[in-house]
């Protein structure tokens, strides 16, 4: 209940800040609003995943891979000087990671694939430095912090054996739903008497930076979200069992946009 209340307050604070910025922008004739859509490649910087033996097989290899994702939202550009603006966005961003572990059980080849996906409400606030090529053509450099609140998420684990797929486990985060393993074992994330805790914290804080080329009302750009906060929320005693490692979001984005 306490975590839910804190998360709700964070969400209200984010929306309130956005509303104040939009209200202030209405008094500025140079302000532009727009929409943005991004294709993303995301991972969670979990190099120590090698210590988590999903196969429970000695000598298994672990590889962390980027997970295809996306982001969509609204943007506001607030001019301060001709070459200095503030770029503010409010967007829904999907982040996560794909982890692949390979090994052998006797003579049988096995592979376990774990997909982690988290959906965030994200608010980047970035000072923007603008290089003007002409009246309608600009190169924009954006650097600044972002605040993100996780709305939902899920983790799926599948086992590939001799060309056949079997789901090992599937669970949801931030929703209070239970997860059930193939062997029938069930846990509820919201049960205070249960040792299984939600593995991720809701709040993420980081640095967003990138460049985009603007011609007339159209934008095309690339950017990178560098998570600075450890979102690993496992209870410490459980982390000790698998080898504790910080989890930080890392996301590359390729963006198209249009200003109204």
KEKE-3310 file (N, C-alpha, C; in steps of 0.2 Angstrom, whole numbers, plus 5000, padded with zeros to 4 digits):
npx = (5004:5010:5020:5012:5005:5016:5020:5008:5008:5020:5016:5006:5013:5022:5012:5007:5018:5020:5008:5009:5020:5014:5004:5012:5018:5008:5008:5018:5022:5031:5031:5030:5020:5020:5020:5028:5036:5045:5057:5065:5080:5083:5091:5096:5108:5114:5126:5130:5121:5126:5129:5117:5110:5100:5097:5102:5113:5130:5143:5135:5132:5129:5121:5117:5105:5100:5083:5070:5060:5048:5043:5031:5023:5020:5027:5034:5041:5050:5055:5070:5081:5087:5095:5094:5084:5070:5067:5053:5045:5032:5029:5025:5035:5043:5053:5067:5074:5083:5088:5099:5102:5113:5116:5121:5112:5118:5118:5109:5105:5101:5092:5088:5077:5074:5063:5062:5051:5046:5034:5034:5029:5036:5046:5055:5066:5074:5087:5090:5101:5102:5107:5106:5102:5095:5080:5070:5076:5085:5098:5096:5102:5100:5101:5098:5089:5079:5063:5055:5041:5036:5023:5018:5023:5031:5038:5044:5049:5056:5060:5070:5071:5079:5072:5059:5048:5045:5036:5043:5041:5030:5027:5019:5023:5020:5007:5000:4997:4998:5011:5014:5023:5028:5028:5018:5019:5015:5015:5011:5013:5009:5007:5011:5016:5024:5039:5043:5047:5042:5052:5057:5059:5048:5051:5062:5077:5086:5098:5095:5100:5103:5102:5093:5087:5078:5066:5056:5041:5044:5053:5068:5078:5090:5093:5098:5094:5101:5100:5101:5098:5097:5086:5084:5074:5074:5072:5086:5091:5086:5093:5106:5106:5107:5117:5119:5116:5117:5103:5101:5093:5095:5094:5092:5086:5077:5069:5055:5046:5033:5028:5015)
npy = (4994:5006:5008:5009:5021:5030:5029:5034:5047:5051:5050:5060:5071:5072:5074:5086:5095:5094:5100:5113:5118:5118:5127:5139:5140:5144:5158:5161:5166:5159:5146:5128:5114:5096:5079:5063:5049:5033:5021:5009:5002:4992:4988:4982:4983:4972:4964:4955:4945:4933:4926:4921:4906:4900:4889:4880:4872:4867:4877:4884:4896:4914:4927:4944:4953:4966:4973:4975:4989:5003:5020:5033:5049:5066:5082:5098:5113:5126:5142:5151:5159:5163:5153:5144:5133:5125:5108:5098:5083:5072:5055:5038:5025:5010:4998:4987:4970:4956:4940:4927:4910:4897:4879:4862:4847:4833:4825:4833:4848:4864:4879:4894:4907:4923:4936:4953:4966:4983:4995:5013:5029:5043:5058:5069:5083:5094:5105:5114:5116:5125:5124:5135:5132:5138:5148:5138:5127:5117:5111:5102:5100:5090:5089:5083:5079:5065:5059:5044:5034:5018:5009:4997:4980:4964:4948:4935:4918:4906:4889:4881:4866:4854:4859:4861:4872:4876:4885:4891:4900:4914:4930:4945:4962:4976:4975:4967:4954:4936:4924:4909:4895:4882:4870:4871:4878:4893:4911:4926:4943:4953:4948:4950:4940:4933:4928:4932:4946:4961:4963:4975:4992:5006:5019:5028:5036:5047:5052:5060:5061:5068:5071:5080:5082:5096:5101:5113:5108:5095:5082:5072:5060:5054:5047:5044:5036:5036:5027:5031:5027:5013:5000:4988:4979:4968:4959:4960:4948:4938:4943:4939:4926:4924:4932:4948:4962:4978:4985:4995:5005:5006:5014:5015:5027:5029:5042:5049:5064:5077:5094:5105)
npz = (5000:5004:4994:4983:4986:4986:4972:4966:4970:4964:4951:4950:4953:4942:4931:4936:4935:4921:4917:4922:4915:4902:4904:4906:4894:4885:4886:4878:4862:4853:4856:4852:4849:4848:4841:4844:4839:4842:4837:4847:4855:4868:4884:4900:4906:4913:4917:4926:4925:4921:4932:4936:4935:4924:4918:4927:4925:4924:4917:4908:4896:4896:4888:4886:4877:4866:4867:4856:4856:4860:4859:4862:4861:4867:4863:4868:4864:4870:4867:4872:4869:4853:4849:4859:4868:4877:4877:4880:4885:4886:4888:4883:4886:4882:4889:4892:4892:4884:4888:4885:4888:4886:4886:4890:4894:4899:4884:4878:4870:4877:4879:4887:4886:4892:4893:4898:4901:4903:4906:4905:4911:4905:4908:4900:4902:4894:4890:4875:4862:4848:4831:4818:4801:4791:4789:4791:4794:4805:4817:4831:4847:4861:4879:4895:4910:4914:4921:4926:4928:4932:4924:4922:4919:4913:4914:4905:4904:4894:4889:4877:4870:4860:4849:4853:4862:4879:4891:4905:4916:4920:4924:4931:4935:4946:4947:4955:4952:4953:4949:4940:4940:4928:4935:4944:4955:4964:4967:4975:4972:4981:4993:5010:5018:5010:5003:4990:4981:4972:4958:4953:4955:4955:4951:4940:4936:4925:4912:4897:4881:4864:4846:4834:4817:4810:4799:4792:4799:4803:4811:4813:4822:4833:4849:4866:4881:4897:4911:4928:4940:4951:4948:4953:4964:4972:4987:4999:5004:4995:4984:4987:4985:4971:4967:4968:4958:4951:4942:4928:4916:4899:4884:4866:4854:4839:4831:4824:4821:4822:4822:4827)
capx = (5000:5014:5023:5006:5004:5021:5019:5003:5010:5025:5013:5002:5018:5024:5007:5006:5023:5018:5002:5012:5024:5010:5001:5017:5020:5003:5009:5024:5020:5035:5030:5027:5018:5021:5020:5034:5036:5052:5059:5070:5083:5084:5094:5096:5115:5114:5132:5131:5116:5130:5129:5110:5110:5093:5097:5104:5118:5137:5146:5131:5134:5124:5121:5112:5104:5095:5076:5066:5054:5045:5040:5026:5021:5019:5033:5033:5047:5049:5061:5072:5085:5086:5099:5093:5077:5069:5063:5050:5041:5028:5028:5025:5041:5044:5060:5068:5080:5082:5094:5099:5107:5114:5120:5119:5110:5120:5119:5104:5106:5095:5092:5083:5076:5071:5061:5059:5048:5043:5031:5035:5027:5042:5046:5062:5066:5081:5090:5091:5105:5100:5111:5101:5105:5091:5074:5066:5081:5089:5100:5095:5106:5096:5104:5095:5087:5072:5060:5050:5037:5034:5016:5017:5028:5031:5044:5043:5055:5055:5065:5070:5075:5078:5067:5053:5047:5041:5036:5045:5037:5028:5024:5018:5025:5017:4999:4998:4995:5003:5014:5014:5028:5025:5028:5012:5021:5012:5017:5008:5018:5007:5006:5016:5020:5027:5046:5044:5045:5042:5059:5059:5057:5044:5054:5068:5079:5092:5100:5093:5103:5103:5102:5088:5087:5072:5065:5049:5038:5046:5059:5071:5083:5093:5094:5100:5092:5105:5097:5106:5095:5097:5079:5084:5071:5073:5075:5093:5092:5085:5099:5112:5106:5108:5122:5116:5119:5112:5100:5100:5090:5099:5089:5094:5080:5077:5063:5051:5041:5029:5025:5008)
capy = (5000:5012:5009:5011:5028:5034:5029:5038:5054:5053:5051:5066:5077:5072:5077:5093:5098:5095:5105:5120:5120:5119:5134:5144:5140:5147:5165:5162:5165:5155:5139:5123:5107:5091:5072:5060:5041:5031:5014:5009:4996:4993:4983:4984:4984:4967:4960:4950:4939:4927:4923:4918:4900:4899:4882:4875:4867:4869:4878:4887:4903:4919:4933:4949:4956:4972:4971:4980:4992:5009:5026:5038:5054:5073:5086:5105:5117:5133:5146:5156:5163:5161:5147:5140:5132:5120:5103:5094:5078:5067:5050:5031:5021:5003:4996:4980:4966:4949:4936:4920:4906:4890:4874:4855:4843:4827:4826:4837:4855:4867:4886:4897:4914:4927:4943:4957:4972:4987:5001:5019:5036:5047:5065:5072:5090:5095:5111:5112:5120:5125:5127:5137:5132:5143:5150:5133:5121:5117:5105:5102:5095:5090:5086:5084:5073:5062:5056:5040:5030:5012:5008:4990:4976:4957:4944:4928:4914:4900:4884:4878:4859:4850:4862:4862:4877:4876:4890:4889:4904:4920:4934:4952:4967:4982:4974:4963:4948:4931:4921:4902:4891:4876:4864:4872:4883:4899:4916:4932:4948:4957:4944:4952:4934:4929:4931:4934:4953:4963:4963:4981:4998:5010:5025:5028:5043:5046:5057:5059:5066:5066:5076:5079:5087:5098:5105:5115:5105:5088:5080:5065:5061:5049:5049:5039:5036:5033:5026:5032:5024:5006:4998:4981:4980:4962:4959:4958:4941:4935:4944:4935:4919:4924:4937:4954:4966:4984:4985:5001:5005:5009:5013:5019:5028:5032:5046:5054:5069:5082:5100:5108)
capz = (5000:5004:4988:4978:4987:4983:4965:4964:4971:4959:4945:4951:4953:4935:4928:4938:4932:4914:4916:4924:4909:4896:4905:4905:4887:4882:4885:4873:4855:4850:4858:4848:4852:4843:4843:4843:4839:4842:4838:4852:4857:4875:4888:4907:4909:4918:4915:4931:4923:4920:4939:4937:4931:4923:4916:4932:4922:4925:4911:4904:4894:4896:4884:4887:4871:4866:4866:4852:4860:4856:4863:4859:4866:4865:4864:4869:4863:4873:4865:4877:4865:4846:4848:4865:4869:4881:4874:4885:4882:4890:4883:4886:4884:4883:4890:4894:4890:4882:4891:4882:4891:4882:4889:4889:4900:4896:4877:4875:4870:4880:4878:4890:4884:4897:4891:4903:4898:4908:4902:4909:4909:4906:4907:4899:4902:4891:4887:4868:4858:4841:4825:4812:4794:4787:4793:4792:4794:4811:4820:4838:4852:4867:4884:4901:4914:4913:4927:4923:4933:4929:4925:4921:4916:4914:4913:4902:4903:4890:4888:4870:4870:4854:4844:4856:4867:4885:4895:4912:4921:4918:4930:4930:4940:4948:4946:4961:4950:4954:4944:4941:4936:4925:4940:4948:4961:4963:4972:4974:4974:4986:5000:5014:5021:5004:5002:4983:4980:4965:4956:4950:4958:4950:4949:4936:4935:4921:4908:4890:4876:4857:4841:4829:4812:4809:4793:4793:4805:4803:4814:4813:4827:4837:4856:4871:4888:4901:4917:4933:4946:4951:4948:4956:4970:4976:4994:4999:5005:4989:4979:4989:4983:4964:4965:4967:4953:4949:4935:4925:4910:4893:4878:4861:4851:4833:4832:4819:4824:4818:4826:4825)
cpx = (5004:5017:5018:5005:5009:5021:5014:5005:5015:5021:5009:5007:5021:5018:5006:5012:5022:5013:5005:5016:5020:5006:5005:5018:5014:5004:5015:5022:5025:5035:5027:5026:5019:5020:5027:5033:5043:5052:5065:5073:5085:5087:5094:5103:5116:5120:5132:5125:5120:5130:5122:5110:5103:5092:5098:5109:5125:5139:5142:5133:5128:5126:5115:5111:5099:5088:5073:5060:5052:5044:5036:5024:5020:5025:5031:5040:5046:5056:5063:5076:5084:5090:5098:5086:5076:5065:5060:5045:5038:5026:5028:5031:5042:5051:5061:5074:5079:5089:5093:5104:5107:5118:5118:5118:5112:5122:5114:5105:5100:5097:5086:5083:5072:5069:5059:5057:5045:5040:5031:5031:5033:5042:5053:5061:5073:5082:5092:5095:5104:5105:5106:5105:5101:5085:5070:5070:5085:5092:5100:5099:5102:5100:5100:5092:5080:5070:5055:5047:5034:5026:5014:5023:5027:5037:5042:5049:5053:5061:5064:5074:5073:5072:5060:5053:5043:5042:5037:5041:5035:5025:5024:5020:5020:5009:4996:4996:5000:5006:5014:5019:5024:5024:5022:5013:5018:5014:5013:5012:5016:5006:5012:5020:5024:5034:5047:5042:5045:5049:5061:5056:5053:5047:5061:5070:5086:5094:5098:5097:5103:5103:5096:5088:5080:5071:5058:5046:5040:5053:5061:5077:5085:5094:5096:5098:5097:5103:5103:5104:5095:5090:5079:5081:5070:5075:5082:5094:5091:5091:5105:5112:5108:5114:5119:5120:5114:5109:5098:5098:5095:5095:5092:5087:5081:5070:5061:5046:5038:5027:5019:5009)
cpy = (5006:5013:5011:5019:5032:5035:5034:5045:5056:5054:5058:5072:5078:5076:5084:5097:5100:5100:5112:5122:5122:5126:5140:5145:5144:5155:5166:5161:5160:5147:5134:5117:5102:5084:5069:5052:5038:5023:5013:5002:4997:4987:4986:4983:4978:4962:4954:4944:4933:4923:4919:4912:4898:4891:4877:4870:4871:4871:4882:4894:4908:4925:4938:4953:4962:4969:4976:4982:4999:5014:5030:5043:5061:5077:5094:5108:5124:5137:5151:5161:5160:5154:5142:5140:5127:5115:5099:5089:5074:5061:5043:5028:5014:5001:4989:4977:4959:4946:4929:4916:4899:4886:4867:4851:4836:4828:4831:4845:4859:4875:4889:4905:4918:4934:4947:4964:4976:4993:5007:5025:5040:5054:5068:5079:5092:5102:5109:5118:5119:5128:5128:5137:5137:5144:5144:5126:5121:5110:5106:5097:5096:5086:5087:5078:5071:5059:5051:5036:5024:5011:5001:4986:4968:4954:4937:4924:4907:4895:4881:4872:4855:4853:4863:4868:4875:4882:4888:4893:4911:4924:4942:4956:4973:4981:4970:4956:4942:4928:4913:4899:4885:4870:4866:4877:4890:4904:4922:4938:4953:4954:4946:4946:4930:4932:4934:4942:4955:4965:4970:4987:5002:5016:5024:5035:5042:5052:5055:5064:5063:5072:5074:5084:5089:5102:5106:5112:5098:5087:5073:5065:5054:5051:5043:5040:5032:5032:5027:5029:5016:5004:4991:4982:4974:4963:4957:4951:4936:4936:4940:4928:4919:4928:4943:4958:4972:4983:4992:5001:5009:5008:5018:5020:5031:5035:5050:5058:5074:5087:5102:5115)
cpz = (5000:4998:4983:4979:4985:4976:4963:4965:4966:4952:4945:4950:4946:4931:4929:4935:4925:4913:4917:4918:4903:4897:4904:4898:4883:4881:4881:4866:4851:4851:4853:4851:4846:4845:4841:4843:4838:4841:4842:4853:4864:4879:4895:4910:4915:4916:4920:4930:4923:4927:4940:4932:4929:4921:4922:4930:4922:4918:4906:4902:4894:4892:4885:4880:4871:4864:4862:4856:4856:4861:4859:4864:4863:4867:4865:4868:4865:4871:4871:4873:4858:4845:4855:4867:4875:4878:4880:4882:4888:4886:4887:4882:4886:4884:4892:4892:4888:4884:4888:4886:4888:4886:4887:4895:4897:4888:4873:4875:4872:4879:4882:4888:4889:4894:4897:4900:4903:4904:4907:4906:4910:4904:4906:4899:4900:4888:4880:4865:4851:4836:4819:4805:4790:4792:4795:4793:4800:4813:4827:4842:4859:4873:4891:4904:4912:4920:4924:4929:4929:4930:4925:4919:4917:4912:4911:4902:4899:4889:4881:4871:4864:4850:4847:4861:4873:4889:4902:4917:4917:4923:4928:4936:4940:4947:4951:4958:4952:4948:4945:4937:4933:4930:4945:4954:4960:4969:4970:4977:4979:4992:5004:5018:5016:5003:4995:4983:4973:4963:4954:4954:4953:4947:4945:4935:4930:4917:4901:4886:4869:4853:4836:4823:4810:4803:4792:4800:4807:4807:4813:4817:4830:4844:4860:4878:4893:4908:4923:4940:4946:4953:4951:4963:4974:4983:4994:5000:4999:4984:4981:4986:4975:4962:4964:4962:4952:4943:4934:4918:4905:4887:4872:4857:4844:4832:4826:4823:4820:4823:4823:4823)
residu = (UNK:UNK:UNK:UNK:UNK:UNK:UNK:UNK:UNK:UNK:UNK:UNK:UNK:UNK:UNK:UNK:UNK:UNK:UNK:UNK:UNK:UNK:UNK:UNK:UNK:UNK:UNK:UNK:UNK:UNK:UNK:UNK:UNK:UNK:UNK:UNK:UNK:UNK:UNK:UNK:UNK:UNK:UNK:UNK:UNK:UNK:UNK:UNK:UNK:UNK:UNK:UNK:UNK:UNK:UNK:UNK:UNK:UNK:UNK:UNK:UNK:UNK:UNK:UNK:UNK:UNK:UNK:UNK:UNK:UNK:UNK:UNK:UNK:UNK:UNK:UNK:UNK:UNK:UNK:UNK:UNK:UNK:UNK:UNK:UNK:UNK:UNK:UNK:UNK:UNK:UNK:UNK:UNK:UNK:UNK:UNK:UNK:UNK:UNK:UNK:UNK:UNK:UNK:UNK:UNK:UNK:UNK:UNK:UNK:UNK:UNK:UNK:UNK:UNK:UNK:UNK:UNK:UNK:UNK:UNK:UNK:UNK:UNK:UNK:UNK:UNK:UNK:UNK:UNK:UNK:UNK:UNK:UNK:UNK:UNK:UNK:UNK:UNK:UNK:UNK:UNK:UNK:UNK:UNK:UNK:UNK:UNK:UNK:UNK:UNK:UNK:UNK:UNK:UNK:UNK:UNK:UNK:UNK:UNK:UNK:UNK:UNK:UNK:UNK:UNK:UNK:UNK:UNK:UNK:UNK:UNK:UNK:UNK:UNK:UNK:UNK:UNK:UNK:UNK:UNK:UNK:UNK:UNK:UNK:UNK:UNK:UNK:UNK:UNK:UNK:UNK:UNK:UNK:UNK:UNK:UNK:UNK:UNK:UNK:UNK:UNK:UNK:UNK:UNK:UNK:UNK:UNK:UNK:UNK:UNK:UNK:UNK:UNK:UNK:UNK:UNK:UNK:UNK:UNK:UNK:UNK:UNK:UNK:UNK:UNK:UNK:UNK:UNK:UNK:UNK:UNK:UNK:UNK:UNK:UNK:UNK:UNK:UNK:UNK:UNK:UNK:UNK:UNK:UNK:UNK:UNK:UNK:UNK:UNK:UNK:UNK:UNK:UNK:UNK:UNK:UNK:UNK:UNK:UNK:UNK)
# end
